[in-house]
Amino acid sequence: MDMDQLKRQAAARALEEVRDGMQLGLGTGSTAKHFVELLGERVAAGLKVIGVPTSEATRADAERCGVPLTTLDAIDHLDITVDGADEIDPELNLIKGGGGALLREKIVAAASDRMIVIADDTKWVPTLGRFPLPIEVIPFGLGATSRAIEKAFAECGVSGQMAVRKAKDGHVFVTDGGHWIVDARLERIVDPASLARALSAIPGVVEHGLFIGLASSAVLAGGEGIRVIERRKPKGD
């Protein structure tokens, strides 16, 4: 079974949690795209839901698949957000943002009663950090922001090379919000919660890809089937 089939299996399992009348957060990335496509099939068959997309790419996918959309300005909460992840640790802390949508993804996840993470089982890791940590930044004053990020790394016992993300055309990658992303190759983040707090306190850092305490459950698809891991503590603790 190839990786794409595994991703679709995880998306199909998450779809089983969706009920008529739900308000859904729609994630971004290759795995989340499978969820949107499968959701569109259910909508065509009569399921009544409404979704909030986490990126312009997901908005386009949802419209193509016939999924009705709204915004967080028009509704007061979401029942479930279904999204992928670049890494998932045993506490269900995540690294996200490989696709560049981390800011909107985190806003939507935080507005949700539950966040279900869907992935193939290669994303399950004992410790976060092998995947480069995305940090969304304001272009203005990037030198000062980068120095503050390096100081935060040192205080949290991590280090690694940082680079401004480039798009496929070689120009600087620009997020849907008009920001840049710095990718930090840290290899091993022993205390992700402390690093998340330190990064959030830096002027110039808009958001970072550490999702701490947001995921309620993870659906992992692998060669031996589907595995569902529930978070040990309720969201918000």
FENHU-V945206 format. One record per pair of residues at least 12 apart in sequence whose C-alpha atoms are under 7 Angstrom apart, sorted by the first residue. I is the first residue (numbers start at 1). GAP is how many residues later the second one is. Records with the same first field share a line. If there is no record, write none. Layout:
I = GAP  GAP
//
This chain:
6 = 114  215  216
7 = 24  112  113  214
8 = 23  26
9 = 212
10 = 108  109  209  210  211  216
11 = 20  23  24  107
12 = 23  26
14 = 205
15 = 24
20 = 27  28  29
21 = 27  28
22 = 27  28  57
23 = 26  27  28  55  56  57
24 = 26  27  28  54  55  56  57
25 = 26  27  28  53  55  56  57  83
26 = 25  26  27  28  55  56  57
27 = 26  27  55  56  57  78
28 = 26  27  30  55  73
29 = 55  70
31 = 53  87  88
32 = 50  51  52
36 = 26
37 = 28
40 = 25  26  27
43 = 24
50 = 17  18  19  20
51 = 17  18  19
52 = 17  18  19
54 = 47  50  51  54
55 = 46  49  121
77 = 34  35
78 = 33  34  35
79 = 33  34  35
80 = 32  33  34  35
81 = 28  31  33  34  35
82 = 33  34  35
83 = 33  34  35
84 = 33  34  35
85 = 32  34
86 = 12  37  45
87 = 36  37  38  41  44
88 = 35  36  37
89 = 35  36  37  38  39
90 = 36
91 = 140
92 = 123  139
93 = 118  119  120
94 = 116  117  118
95 = 38  114  115  116
96 = 113  114
97 = 37  112
98 = 36
100 = 75
101 = 74
102 = 107
103 = 104
109 = 105
110 = 104
114 = 102
115 = 99  100  101  102
116 = 99  100  101  102
117 = 98  100  101  102
118 = 100  101  102
119 = 100  101  102
120 = 100  101  102
121 = 99  100  101
127 = 61  62  63
128 = 60  61
129 = 57  58  59  60
130 = 56  57  58
132 = 51  52  53  54
133 = 50  51  52  76
134 = 47  48  49  50  74  75
135 = 46  47  48  70  72  73  74
136 = 43  44  45  46  69  70  71  72
137 = 42  43  44  67  68  69
138 = 41  42  66  67  68
139 = 40  41
145 = 59
148 = 54
149 = 50
152 = 46  47
156 = 38  39
158 = 28  31
159 = 27
160 = 24  25  26
161 = 23  24
162 = 20  21  22  23
163 = 19  20  21
164 = 17  18  19
165 = 16  17  18
193 = 19
196 = 14
213 = 22  23
214 = 21
216 = 14  15  19
217 = 12  13  14
218 = 12
//
